[in-house]
Amino acid sequence: MKHNPDDRRDNVDKIQFNINQTIENMEKAKVTMDLTDDPNQKQAIKEKNRRRKDALDVFRNEIKDEADAQNRRCE
């Protein structure tokens, strides 16, 4: 069986795309939260945005790790 090589060249771009999408989703959720009077929905949106913020921290750490890996490969 032939193994696919680990092609990491576009990982930073993919992670950055995910960051942008997550930020966009957070902003849309805030607008939705402002438009609703349902306290349960507001709470659900707040919790989801909290998880999204945590995900952003993870994404940013992944970008740093990828940049470090690319620098090591170039040395």
DRENPA-3360 file (N, C-alpha, C; in nm, 2 decimals, always signed):
BEGIN
1 = MKHNPDDR = +0.08/-0.12/+0.00/+0.00/+0.00/+0.00/+0.09/+0.12/+0.00 ~ +0.06/+0.22/-0.09/+0.13/+0.34/-0.10/+0.08/+0.44/+0.00 ~ +0.17/+0.50/+0.08/+0.14/+0.60/+0.18/+0.15/+0.74/+0.11 ~ +0.05/+0.82/+0.15/+0.06/+0.96/+0.10/+0.15/+1.04/+0.18 ~ +0.24/+1.12/+0.12/+0.33/+1.20/+0.20/+0.26/+1.30/+0.28 ~ +0.32/+1.34/+0.39/+0.26/+1.44/+0.48/+0.29/+1.58/+0.42 ~ +0.19/+1.63/+0.34/+0.20/+1.76/+0.27/+0.15/+1.87/+0.36 ~ +0.24/+1.94/+0.43/+0.20/+2.04/+0.53/+0.21/+2.18/+0.47;
9 = RDNVDKIQ = +0.24/+2.20/+0.34/+0.27/+2.33/+0.29/+0.15/+2.43/+0.30 ~ +0.03/+2.38/+0.30/-0.08/+2.48/+0.31/-0.15/+2.47/+0.44 ~ -0.09/+2.41/+0.54/-0.16/+2.40/+0.67/-0.19/+2.54/+0.73 ~ -0.09/+2.63/+0.72/-0.11/+2.76/+0.78/-0.23/+2.83/+0.71 ~ -0.24/+2.82/+0.58/-0.35/+2.88/+0.51/-0.48/+2.82/+0.55 ~ -0.49/+2.69/+0.57/-0.61/+2.62/+0.61/-0.65/+2.66/+0.75 ~ -0.55/+2.67/+0.84/-0.58/+2.71/+0.98/-0.63/+2.86/+0.98 ~ -0.56/+2.94/+0.90/-0.61/+3.09/+0.89/-0.75/+3.10/+0.84;
17 = FNINQTIE = -0.78/+3.01/+0.74/-0.92/+3.01/+0.69/-1.02/+2.98/+0.80 ~ -0.98/+2.88/+0.88/-1.07/+2.84/+0.99/-1.08/+2.95/+1.09 ~ -0.97/+3.02/+1.12/-0.98/+3.13/+1.21/-1.08/+3.24/+1.16 ~ -1.06/+3.27/+1.03/-1.15/+3.37/+0.97/-1.30/+3.33/+0.98 ~ -1.32/+3.20/+0.95/-1.46/+3.15/+0.95/-1.52/+3.16/+1.09 ~ -1.43/+3.12/+1.19/-1.48/+3.12/+1.33/-1.51/+3.26/+1.37 ~ -1.43/+3.36/+1.34/-1.45/+3.50/+1.38/-1.58/+3.55/+1.31 ~ -1.60/+3.51/+1.18/-1.72/+3.55/+1.11/-1.84/+3.49/+1.18;
25 = NMEKAKVT = -1.84/+3.37/+1.22/-1.95/+3.30/+1.29/-1.98/+3.37/+1.42 ~ -1.87/+3.41/+1.49/-1.89/+3.47/+1.62/-1.97/+3.61/+1.60 ~ -1.93/+3.68/+1.50/-1.99/+3.81/+1.47/-2.14/+3.79/+1.43 ~ -2.16/+3.69/+1.35/-2.30/+3.66/+1.31/-2.38/+3.62/+1.43 ~ -2.32/+3.54/+1.52/-2.40/+3.50/+1.64/-2.43/+3.62/+1.73 ~ -2.34/+3.71/+1.74/-2.36/+3.83/+1.82/-2.48/+3.91/+1.77 ~ -2.49/+3.92/+1.64/-2.60/+3.99/+1.57/-2.73/+3.92/+1.60 ~ -2.73/+3.79/+1.59/-2.85/+3.70/+1.62/-2.89/+3.72/+1.77;
33 = MDLTDDPN = -2.79/+3.73/+1.86/-2.81/+3.74/+2.00/-2.88/+3.88/+2.03 ~ -2.84/+3.98/+1.96/-2.90/+4.11/+1.97/-3.04/+4.12/+1.92 ~ -3.08/+4.03/+1.83/-3.21/+4.03/+1.77/-3.31/+3.94/+1.84 ~ -3.26/+3.86/+1.93/-3.36/+3.76/+2.00/-3.39/+3.81/+2.14 ~ -3.51/+3.78/+2.18/-3.55/+3.80/+2.32/-3.55/+3.68/+2.41 ~ -3.52/+3.57/+2.34/-3.52/+3.44/+2.41/-3.40/+3.42/+2.50 ~ -3.41/+3.42/+2.63/-3.29/+3.41/+2.72/-3.22/+3.27/+2.70 ~ -3.29/+3.17/+2.67/-3.22/+3.04/+2.64/-3.14/+3.04/+2.52;
41 = QKQAIKEK = -3.19/+3.11/+2.41/-3.11/+3.12/+2.29/-2.99/+3.21/+2.31 ~ -3.01/+3.32/+2.39/-2.90/+3.41/+2.42/-2.79/+3.33/+2.49 ~ -2.83/+3.25/+2.59/-2.73/+3.18/+2.67/-2.66/+3.07/+2.58 ~ -2.73/+3.01/+2.49/-2.67/+2.91/+2.40/-2.57/+2.98/+2.31 ~ -2.60/+3.09/+2.26/-2.51/+3.17/+2.17/-2.38/+3.21/+2.25 ~ -2.40/+3.26/+2.37/-2.29/+3.29/+2.46/-2.19/+3.18/+2.48 ~ -2.25/+3.06/+2.51/-2.17/+2.94/+2.53/-2.10/+2.90/+2.41 ~ -2.17/+2.90/+2.30/-2.11/+2.86/+2.17/-1.99/+2.96/+2.13;
49 = NRRRKDAL = -2.01/+3.09/+2.15/-1.91/+3.18/+2.12/-1.79/+3.16/+2.22 ~ -1.82/+3.12/+2.34/-1.71/+3.10/+2.44/-1.62/+2.98/+2.38 ~ -1.69/+2.88/+2.33/-1.62/+2.76/+2.28/-1.54/+2.80/+2.15 ~ -1.60/+2.89/+2.07/-1.53/+2.94/+1.95/-1.41/+3.02/+1.99 ~ -1.42/+3.10/+2.10/-1.30/+3.17/+2.14/-1.19/+3.07/+2.18 ~ -1.22/+2.97/+2.25/-1.13/+2.87/+2.29/-1.06/+2.80/+2.17 ~ -1.15/+2.78/+2.07/-1.10/+2.72/+1.94/-1.00/+2.82/+1.87 ~ -1.03/+2.95/+1.88/-0.94/+3.04/+1.82/-0.80/+3.04/+1.88;
57 = DVFRNEIK = -0.80/+3.02/+2.01/-0.67/+3.01/+2.08/-0.59/+2.88/+2.03 ~ -0.66/+2.78/+2.02/-0.60/+2.65/+1.97/-0.55/+2.67/+1.82 ~ -0.63/+2.73/+1.74/-0.59/+2.76/+1.60/-0.46/+2.84/+1.60 ~ -0.46/+2.95/+1.68/-0.34/+3.04/+1.68/-0.22/+2.96/+1.73 ~ -0.23/+2.87/+1.82/-0.12/+2.79/+1.87/-0.07/+2.70/+1.76 ~ -0.17/+2.64/+1.68/-0.14/+2.55/+1.57/-0.06/+2.63/+1.46 ~ -0.10/+2.75/+1.43/-0.02/+2.83/+1.34/+0.12/+2.85/+1.38 ~ +0.14/+2.88/+1.51/+0.27/+2.90/+1.56/+0.35/+2.77/+1.55;
65 = DEADAQNR = +0.29/+2.66/+1.58/+0.36/+2.53/+1.57/+0.40/+2.50/+1.42 ~ +0.31/+2.53/+1.33/+0.34/+2.51/+1.19/+0.45/+2.60/+1.14 ~ +0.45/+2.73/+1.19/+0.55/+2.82/+1.15/+0.69/+2.77/+1.20 ~ +0.69/+2.72/+1.33/+0.81/+2.67/+1.38/+0.86/+2.55/+1.30 ~ +0.77/+2.46/+1.27/+0.80/+2.34/+1.19/+0.86/+2.38/+1.05 ~ +0.80/+2.48/+0.99/+0.85/+2.52/+0.86/+0.99/+2.58/+0.87 ~ +1.01/+2.66/+0.98/+1.15/+2.72/+1.00/+1.25/+2.61/+1.02 ~ +1.21/+2.50/+1.10/+1.31/+2.39/+1.12/+1.34/+2.32/+0.99;
73 = RCE = +1.24/+2.31/+0.90/+1.26/+2.24/+0.77/+1.35/+2.32/+0.68 ~ +1.35/+2.45/+0.70/+1.43/+2.54/+0.61/+1.57/+2.55/+0.66 ~ +1.60/+2.51/+0.78/+1.74/+2.53/+0.83/+1.83/+2.43/+0.77;
% end
